[in-house]
Amino acid sequence: MEEASAEAWGKHLLRDRSVIIDTFQARRPQPAAAQCIGQLKSVLRCSVCGATRTKFDPFMYLSLPMPRVGAGEVLTLERCLREFMREERLDGDNLWRCFCCNDFRPATKTLSIWKLPSHLVVHLKRFGAVPDISRIDLSHLVGQAATAGDLGQAEAGQAAVHAAGGGERGGPAQPYELYAVCNHVGSLSGGHYTAMARCASDGRWCERELPW
């Protein structure tokens, strides 16, 4: 798997090389601010013959769904991650063309985090599509404490999360500590942004208006 991961990363650099890639996604040693790249592992499995196809894709941020919670319940980041990695069934009008069966077959698709960046950016998907409605606001209160936890706990029963840059040789998943948040209040067509950041010297949180 590590060889396949490295090969996918090399193809990504050849195909999409740019100043942005060099600044934020290069794998050579760089300042911590530049280590913002991770890698997702996607596995498709044919439900008829069992054949699998594995693909690796780079990411600069994780765009996580927000499952519905009960009134007064706090939605944790761990639960959002579990929803993101939940097995997806491909059937009906969304069949997968199996390379072994040489035909369209029902299948399952599973996402997992193969490599974690040193600095992880998470985007919470506040808006979702529902039948007969163009969009719906899925805003929930998200617990801040979960963001400091070990992301490996969110992958129980799935492929292990490997530490940034080391693959299977990197050891257990690394903990993250929340230090900045960008808030959006409004709708898809407009709204207002504020930014919150934690001071490195004393741990205080500061909030600023963003004129976007």
PAZAPA-4460 file (N, C-alpha, C; in steps of 0.05 Angstrom, whole numbers, plus 32768, in hexadecimal, padded with zeros to 4 digits):
% residues 212
    n_x    n_y    n_z   ca_x   ca_y   ca_z    c_x    c_y    c_z   seq   type   mol
   8010   7FE8   8000   8000   8000   8000   8011   8019   8000     1      M     A
   8028   8018   800E   8039   8030   8010   8044   8037   7FF5     2      E     A
   804B   8022   7FE4   8055   8028   7FC9   803F   8034   7FB8     3      E     A
   8027   802A   7FBA   8011   8035   7FAB   800B   8052   7FB3     4      A     A
   800D   8057   7FCD   8009   8072   7FD7   801E   8085   7FCB     5      S     A
   8037   807D   7FCC   804D   808E   7FC1   804A   8092   7FA3     6      A     A
   8041   807D   7F95   803E   8080   7F78   8027   8094   7F72     7      E     A
   8011   8092   7F81   7FFB   80A5   7F7D   8004   80C1   7F82     8      A     A
   8014   80C5   7F97   801E   80E0   7F9D   8030   80EB   7F87     9      W     A
   8041   80DA   7F7C   8053   80E2   7F66   8043   80EA   7F4E    10      G     A
   802D   80DC   7F47   801C   80E3   7F30   800E   80FD   7F35    11      K     A
   8006   8101   7F4E   7FF9   811B   7F55   800B   8132   7F50    12      H     A
   8025   8130   7F58   8038   8146   7F54   803D   814A   7F36    13      L     A
   803F   8135   7F26   8043   8138   7F0A   802B   8145   7EFC    14      L     A
   8013   813E   7F05   7FFB   8148   7EF8   7FF3   8164   7F01    15      R     A
   7FF7   816B   7F1A   7FED   8183   7F26   8002   8196   7F31    16      D     A
   801B   8193   7F29   8031   81A3   7F34   802C   81C0   7F30    17      R     A
   802F   81D0   7F46   802A   81ED   7F45   8038   81F9   7F5D    18      S     A
   8037   8214   7F5E   8042   8222   7F75   8033   821A   7F8E    19      V     A
   8019   8217   7F8C   8009   820F   7FA4   8011   81F4   7FAE    20      I     A
   8015   81E1   7F9B   801D   81C6   7FA3   8038   81C7   7FB0    21      I     A
   804B   81D6   7FA5   8066   81D8   7FB0   8065   81E4   7FCC    22      D     A
   8053   81F7   7FD0   8052   8206   7FEA   8045   81F5   8000    23      T     A
   802E   81E9   7FF9   801E   81DC   800E   801F   81BD   800E    24      F     A
   8028   81B1   7FF8   8026   8194   7FF7   8040   8185   7FF3    25      Q     A
   8056   8193   7FF1   8070   8185   7FEC   8076   8173   8003    26      A     A
   8081   815B   7FFD   8088   8148   8012   80A4   814B   801D    27      R     A
   80B4   815C   8011   80CF   8160   801B   80CD   8171   8035    28      R     A
   80E2   816F   8047   80E0   817F   8060   80DC   819C   805B    29      P     A
   80C8   81A8   8068   80C2   81C4   8065   80B8   81CF   8080    30      Q     A
   80B5   81E9   8082   80A9   81F4   809B   808E   81E8   80A0    31      P     A
   8086   81E6   80BA   806D   81D9   80C1   8055   81E4   80B3    32      A     A
   8055   81FE   80AD   803E   820A   80A0   8039   81FF   8084    33      A     A
   804E   81F2   8078   804A   81E8   805D   8042   81CB   805D    34      A     A
   8040   81BE   8074   803A   81A1   8075   801C   819D   8078    35      Q     A
   800D   81A3   8063   7FF0   81A4   8065   7FE3   818F   8052    36      C     A
   7FF1   817A   804C   7FE7   8166   8039   7FE3   814B   8046    37      I     A
   7FCC   813F   8040   7FC7   8124   8049   7FC0   8112   8031    38      G     A
   7FB9   80FA   8036   7FB2   80E7   8020   7F9B   80D5   8029    39      Q     A
   7F86   80D4   8018   7F6F   80C3   801C   7F72   80A9   800D    40      L     A
   7F68   8094   8019   7F68   807A   800C   7F4B   8072   8006    41      K     A
   7F45   806C   7FED   7F2A   8064   7FE5   7F2B   8047   7FDB    42      S     A
   7F19   8036   7FE5   7F18   801A   7FDD   7EFC   8014   7FD2    43      V     A
   7EFB   800B   7FB9   7EE2   8002   7FAC   7EE3   7FE4   7FAC    44      L     A
   7ECC   7FD7   7FB4   7ECB   7FBA   7FB5   7EB2   7FB1   7FA7    45      R     A
   7EB5   7F9F   7F93   7E9F   7F94   7F84   7E8F   7F81   7F96    46      C     A
   7E74   7F85   7F97   7E63   7F74   7FA9   7E5E   7F59   7F9C    47      S     A
   7E66   7F55   7F83   7E61   7F3B   7F75   7E79   7F29   7F77    48      V     A
   7E90   7F33   7F6E   7EA8   7F22   7F6D   7EBC   7F29   7F83    49      C     A
   7EB9   7F3F   7F91   7ECB   7F46   7FA7   7EE4   7F55   7F9E    50      G     A
   7EE7   7F5A   7F85   7EFF   7F68   7F7B   7F00   7F84   7F87    51      A     A
   7F18   7F8E   7F8D   7F1C   7FA8   7F99   7F2E   7FBA   7F88    52      T     A
   7F2A   7FD3   7F8A   7F3C   7FE7   7F7D   7F41   7FFD   7F92    53      R     A
   7F5B   8002   7F97   7F63   8015   7FAB   7F6F   802E   7F9D    54      T     A
   7F67   8045   7FA6   7F71   805E   7F9B   7F79   8071   7FB1    55      K     A
   7F8F   8080   7FAD   7F99   8094   7FC0   7F96   80B0   7FB4    56      F     A
   7F8B   80C2   7FC4   7F87   80DE   7FBB   7F92   80F1   7FD0    57      D     A
   7F9F   8107   7FC8   7FA9   811B   7FDB   7F92   812D   7FE4    58      P     A
   7F94   8138   7FFC   7F81   814C   8005   7F8F   8162   8015    59      F     A
   7F85   817A   8013   7F8F   8191   8023   7F7C   8197   803A    60      M     A
   7F64   818D   8039   7F51   818F   804F   7F3D   8179   804D    61      Y     A
   7F31   8172   8063   7F1C   815E   8064   7F01   816C   8065    62      L     A
   7EF0   8166   8052   7ED5   8171   8051   7EC2   815D   805D    63      S     A
   7EBA   8161   8076   7EAB   814D   8085   7E8D   8153   8086    64      L     A
   7E7D   813E   8082   7E60   8141   8085   7E58   8145   80A2    65      P     A
   7E41   8151   80A7   7E38   8155   80C2   7E1E   8146   80C7    66      M     A
   7E1F   812E   80D2   7E07   811E   80D7   7DF5   812C   80EB    67      P     A
   7DDB   8127   80E8   7DC8   8134   80F9   7DCA   812A   8116    68      R     A
   7DC6   813C   8129   7DC6   8134   8145   7DAD   813D   8153    69      V     A
   7DA7   8133   816A   7D90   813A   8179   7D92   8156   8185    70      G     A
   7D7B   8161   818D   7D7A   817B   8199   7D8D   817D   81B2    71      A     A
   7D9E   8191   81B3   7DB0   8194   81C9   7DC9   8182   81C8    72      G     A
   7DCA   8170   81B5   7DE1   815E   81B3   7DF8   816B   81A5    73      E     A
   7E10   8167   81AE   7E28   8172   81A2   7E33   815E   818E    74      V     A
   7E38   8168   8176   7E43   8158   8160   7E62   8158   8162    75      L     A
   7E6E   8141   8165   7E8B   8140   8168   7E99   813C   814D    76      T     A
   7EB1   8145   814B   7EC1   8142   8133   7EC5   8124   812D    77      L     A
   7EC8   8114   8141   7ECB   80F7   813D   7EB3   80EB   812E    78      E     A
   7E9B   80F4   8136   7E83   80EA   8128   7E82   80F3   810B    79      R     A
   7E8B   810C   8106   7E8C   8115   80EA   7EA0   8105   80DA    80      C     A
   7EB6   80FD   80E6   7ECA   80ED   80D9   7EBF   80D1   80D3    81      L     A
   7EB1   80C5   80E6   7EA4   80AB   80E2   7E91   80AC   80CA    82      R     A
   7E81   80C1   80C9   7E6E   80C4   80B3   7E7D   80C7   8098    83      E     A
   7E93   80D5   8098   7EA3   80D9   8080   7EAE   80BE   8076    84      F     A
   7EB5   80AC   8088   7EC2   8093   8081   7EAE   807C   8081    85      M     A
   7E94   8082   8084   7E80   806D   8083   7E7E   8060   8068    86      R     A
   7E7C   8045   8067   7E7B   8037   804E   7E63   8040   803D    87      E     A
   7E68   8044   8023   7E54   804D   8011   7E4D   8037   7FFD    88      E     A
   7E33   8032   7FF9   7E2B   801D   7FE6   7E25   802A   7FCB    89      R     A
   7E30   801E   7FB6   7E2C   8027   7F9B   7E1A   8013   7F8D    90      L     A
   7E01   801B   7F88   7DEE   8009   7F7B   7DDA   801A   7F6C    91      D     A
   7DC5   800D   7F61   7DB0   801C   7F52   7DBC   8029   7F3A    92      G     A
   7DBA   8044   7F38   7DC5   8053   7F22   7DE2   805A   7F26    93      D     A
   7DEE   8051   7F3B   7E09   8058   7F41   7E1B   8040   7F44    94      N     A
   7E19   802D   7F31   7E28   8014   7F32   7E45   801A   7F2A    95      L     A
   7E57   8009   7F34   7E74   800B   7F2D   7E7B   7FF7   7F17    96      W     A
   7E8B   8000   7F04   7E93   7FED   7EEF   7EAB   7FDD   7EF9    97      R     A
   7EA6   7FC4   7F00   7EBB   7FB2   7F0B   7ECE   7FAA   7EF5    98      C     A
   7EE8   7FAD   7EFB   7EFC   7FA5   7EE7   7EFF   7F87   7EE4    99      F     A
   7EF6   7F78   7EF8   7EF7   7F5A   7EF6   7EDE   7F4F   7EE8   100      C     A
   7EC7   7F59   7EF0   7EAE   7F50   7EE4   7EAA   7F5C   7EC8   101      C     A
   7EB8   7F72   7EC2   7EB5   7F81   7EA9   7E98   7F88   7EA5   102      N     A
   7E8B   7F91   7EBA   7E6F   7F99   7EB8   7E69   7FAB   7ED0   103      D     A
   7E53   7FB9   7ECF   7E4A   7FCA   7EE5   7E3F   7FB9   7EFC   104      F     A
   7E4A   7FBD   7F14   7E42   7FAC   7F2B   7E3D   7FBE   7F43   105      R     A
   7E2C   7FB5   7F56   7E2A   7FC2   7F70   7E44   7FC0   7F7E   106      P     A
   7E4B   7FD4   7F8E   7E65   7FD4   7F9B   7E63   7FE4   7FB5   107      A     A
   7E79   7FE4   7FC4   7E7B   7FF5   7FDC   7E94   8006   7FD9   108      T     A
   7E93   801E   7FE4   7EA9   8031   7FE3   7EAF   8039   8000   109      K     A
   7EC9   8037   8007   7ED1   803F   8022   7EE8   8052   8021   110      T     A
   7EE6   8068   8030   7EFC   807C   8032   7F09   8079   804D   111      L     A
   7F23   807D   804E   7F32   807E   8067   7F49   8092   8063   112      S     A
   7F54   809B   8079   7F6A   80AE   8078   7F84   809E   8079   113      I     A
   7F94   809F   8064   7FAC   8090   8062   7FC4   809F   806F   114      W     A
   7FC6   80B8   8068   7FDB   80C9   8074   7FCF   80E3   807E   115      K     A
   7FD9   80EB   8095   7FCF   8104   80A1   7FE4   811A   809E   116      L     A
   7FDC   8133   8098   7FEF   8149   8097   7FF6   8153   80B3   117      P     A
   800B   8162   80B5   8013   816D   80CF   7FFE   8181   80D9   118      S     A
   7FF3   8190   80C5   7FDE   81A4   80CB   7FC5   819C   80BC   119      H     A
   7FB0   8195   80CB   7F98   818B   80BF   7F83   81A1   80BE   120      L     A
   7F77   81A5   80A6   7F61   81B8   80A2   7F48   81A8   809D   121      V     A
   7F33   81AE   80AD   7F19   81A0   80AB   7F04   81B4   80A3   122      V     A
   7EF4   81AD   808E   7EDD   81BC   8085   7EC4   81AD   808C   123      H     A
   7EB2   81BA   809C   7E99   81AD   80A3   7E83   81B5   808F   124      L     A
   7E77   81A1   8083   7E63   81A6   806E   7E48   81AD   807A   125      K     A
   7E44   81C7   807D   7E2B   81D1   8089   7E13   81CE   8078   126      R     A
   7E16   81CC   805E   7DFF   81CB   804C   7DFF   81B0   803D   127      F     A
   7DE7   81A5   803B   7DE3   818C   802D   7DCB   818C   801C   128      G     A
   7DCB   817C   8007   7DB4   817A   7FF5   7DA0   8165   7FFF   129      A     A
   7D86   816C   7FFD   7D71   815A   8004   7D5C   815B   7FEE   130      V     A
   7D4C   8145   7FEA   7D38   8145   7FD5   7D25   815C   7FD7   131      P     A
   7D1F   8169   7FC0   7D0C   817E   7FBD   7D14   8198   7FCB   132      D     A
   7D2C   8199   7FD6   7D37   81B1   7FE2   7D53   81B6   7FD7   133      I     A
   7D58   81CE   7FCF   7D72   81D4   7FC2   7D89   81D1   7FD6   134      S     A
   7D85   81D8   7FEF   7D9A   81D6   8003   7D8E   81D8   801F   135      R     A
   7D9C   81CE   8032   7D93   81D0   804E   7DAA   81D5   8060   136      I     A
   7DA7   81E7   8073   7DBC   81ED   8086   7DBE   81D7   809B   137      D     A
   7DD5   81CB   809E   7DD9   81B5   80B0   7DE9   81BD   80C9   138      L     A
   7DE8   81D7   80D0   7DF8   81E1   80E6   7DF2   81D3   8100   139      S     A
   7E07   81CA   810D   7E04   81BE   8128   7E1B   81C9   8139   140      H     A
   7E18   81C6   8153   7E2E   81CD   8165   7E42   81B7   8164   141      L     A
   7E5B   81BD   815D   7E70   81A9   815B   7E83   81AC   8173   142      V     A
   7E88   8196   8181   7E99   8197   8198   7EB6   819C   8192   143      G     A
   7EC1   81B0   819E   7EDD   81B7   8199   7EF0   81A2   81A3   144      Q     A
   7EE9   8196   81BA   7EFC   8183   81C6   7F04   816C   81B4   145      A     A
   7EF1   8164   81A3   7EF6   814D   8191   7F0D   8152   817E   146      A     A
   7F12   816C   8177   7F26   8172   8164   7F42   816D   816F   147      T     A
   7F45   816B   8189   7F5F   8166   8194   7F64   8148   8198   148      A     A
   7F51   8137   8192   7F53   811B   8196   7F64   810D   8180   149      G     A
   7F68   80F4   8184   7F77   80E4   8171   7F65   80DB   815B   150      D     A
   7F6B   80E4   8142   7F59   80DE   812B   7F58   80C0   8126   151      L     A
   7F6B   80B1   8130   7F6A   8095   812C   7F52   8088   8139   152      G     A
   7F48   8093   814E   7F30   8088   815C   7F18   8089   814A   153      Q     A
   7F17   809B   8137   7F00   809D   8126   7EFF   8088   8110   154      A     A
   7F14   8078   810E   7F16   8064   80F9   7F14   8048   8105   155      E     A
   7F06   8044   811B   7F03   802A   8127   7EF7   8017   8112   156      A     A
   7F04   8000   810F   7EFA   7FEC   80FC   7F02   7FF2   80DF   157      G     A
   7F11   8007   80DA   7F1A   800D   80BF   7F38   800E   80BE   158      Q     A
   7F43   8015   80A7   7F60   8016   80A4   7F6C   802A   80B7   159      A     A
   7F83   8024   80C2   7F90   8035   80D5   7F98   8050   80C9   160      A     A
   7F98   8065   80D9   7FA2   807F   80D0   7FC0   807F   80D5   161      V     A
   7FD0   8086   80C1   7FED   8087   80C4   7FF6   80A4   80C8   162      H     A
   800B   80A7   80D8   8015   80C2   80DE   801F   80CF   80C5   163      A     A
   801F   80EA   80C5   8026   80F9   80AD   8042   80F2   80A3   164      A     A
   8044   80ED   8089   805E   80E9   807C   806A   80CE   8080   165      G     A
   8061   80BE   8093   806E   80A5   8099   8060   808C   8090   166      G     A
   8047   808E   8087   8039   8076   807F   8037   8063   8096   167      G     A
   8039   8049   8090   8038   8034   80A5   8050   8036   80B7   168      E     A
   8065   8042   80AE   807D   8045   80BE   807B   805C   80D2   169      R     A
   8066   806D   80CF   8064   8085   80DF   8059   8081   80FB   170      G     A
   804F   8069   8101   8045   8064   811C   8027   806B   811E   171      G     A
   801E   806F   8137   8001   8074   813C   7FF9   8090   8132   172      P     A
   7FDF   8094   8131   7FD4   80AE   8128   7FDD   80C4   813C   173      A     A
   7FE0   80DC   8131   7FEA   80F2   8142   7FD2   8102   814C   174      Q     A
   7FD5   810E   8164   7FBF   811F   816E   7FC1   813B   8161   175      P     A
   7FAA   8148   8160   7FA9   8164   8156   7F9E   8176   816B   176      Y     A
   7FA7   818F   816B   7F9D   81A3   817E   7F91   81BA   816E   177      E     A
   7F78   81C1   8173   7F6B   81D6   8165   7F77   81F1   816B   178      L     A
   7F7E   8201   8157   7F8A   821B   815C   7F7E   8231   814B   179      Y     A
   7F6C   822B   8138   7F5F   8240   8128   7F45   8235   811D   180      A     A
   7F31   8248   811B   7F17   8241   8110   7F0D   8258   80FF   181      V     A
   7F02   8252   80E7   7EF5   8266   80D6   7ED7   8260   80D7   182      C     A
   7EC7   8273   80E0   7EAB   826F   80E3   7E9C   827D   80CD   183      N     A
   7E86   8270   80C3   7E75   827C   80AF   7E58   827D   80BA   184      H     A
   7E4C   8294   80B8   7E30   8297   80C0   7E20   82A1   80A8   185      V     A
   7E0D   8292   809F   7DFE   829A   8087   7DF5   8283   8076   186      G     A
   7DF3   8287   805C   7DEA   8273   804A   7DFF   826E   8034   187      S     A
   7DF9   825D   8020   7E0B   8258   800A   7E0F   8271   7FF9   188      L     A
   7DFB   8282   7FF8   7DFC   829A   7FE7   7E09   82B2   7FF5   189      S     A
   7E0D   82B1   800E   7E19   82C7   801C   7E1C   82C2   803A   190      G     A
   7E29   82D4   8048   7E2C   82D0   8064   7E43   82E1   8070   191      G     A
   7E4B   82DA   8087   7E60   82E9   8096   7E74   82D6   80A2   192      H     A
   7E8D   82DE   80A0   7EA3   82CD   80AA   7EB1   82DA   80C3   193      Y     A
   7EB8   82CA   80D6   7EC9   82D2   80EC   7EDF   82BD   80EF   194      T     A
   7EF5   82C5   80FA   7F0C   82B3   80FF   7F13   82B3   811C   195      A     A
   7F19   829B   8126   7F22   8298   8142   7F3D   828A   8142   196      M     A
   7F4F   8293   8152   7F6A   8287   8154   7F73   8287   8171   197      A     A
   7F81   8272   8178   7F8B   826F   8193   7FA8   827A   8195   198      R     A
   7FAC   828B   81A8   7FC7   8297   81AC   7FDA   8282   81B6   199      C     A
   7FF1   8280   81A8   8005   826B   81AF   8012   8270   81CA   200      A     A
   8013   828A   81D3   8021   8290   81EC   8011   828B   8205   201      S     A
   7FF7   8291   8204   7FE7   828E   821D   7FCE   827D   8219   202      D     A
   7FC9   8273   8200   7FB2   8261   81FC   7F97   826F   81F9   203      G     A
   7F97   828A   81FB   7F7D   8299   81F8   7F73   8298   81DB   204      R     A
   7F59   8298   81D9   7F4C   8298   81BE   7F44   82B5   81B7   205      W     A
   7F4B   82BD   819F   7F44   82D7   8195   7F32   82D4   817C   206      C     A
   7F1F   82E7   8179   7F0D   82E6   8162   7F0E   8300   8153   207      E     A
   7F0E   82FE   8138   7F10   8315   8127   7EFB   8313   8111   208      R     A
   7EF1   832B   8108   7EDF   832C   80F2   7EEF   832A   80D8   209      E     A
   7EE4   831C   80C4   7EF1   8319   80AA   7EE1   8328   8095   210      L     A
   7EEC   833C   8088   7EDE   834C   8074   7EDD   833E   8059   211      P     A
   7ED0   8327   8057   7ECF   8318   803E   7EB3   831D   8031   212      W     A
***
